[in-house]
Amino acid sequence: MYDYPVRFSVDYPEKSSRLLVLARFFLGLIYVGVPHGIFAIAYSFLSLFVVICCYLGVLIRGTFPLSLFDFLIRYNRYLNRLVAYCLCMTDQYPPFSGRR
């Protein structure tokens, strides 16, 4: 079995108001979706460039560059936190970075 270096979990909320979830969903599309959407699109294009660089690095050198791997991990953490917040799975506002 593989030991994965990246783990992601969302804690189940103890209490959740249906009205609050509905309001946060519609307001979140505007106030969270616009700034985070623009940032996520730019981050996605940059991560695509990084994936191409990683492909060439593996092809030429035979190793996956660790710094680029860390960048892709931060990208995935950011995107997962953003999706979890937009789907009302968590109340914690996603930061604009993938740091822990």
CORLIN-V800544 format. One record per pair of residues at least 24 apart in sequence whose ideal C-beta (glycine too) atoms are under 6 Angstrom apart, sorted by the first residue. I is the first residue (numbers start at 1). J is the second residue. D is the distance in whole Angstrom. If there is no record, write none. Layout:
i=<I;I>
j=<J;J>
d=<D;D>
This chain:
i=<6;8;10;10;10;21;25;28;36;43;47;74>
j=<73;80;84;89;90;88;88;86;82;75;75;98>
d=<6;5;5;5;6;5;6;6;5;6;5;3>
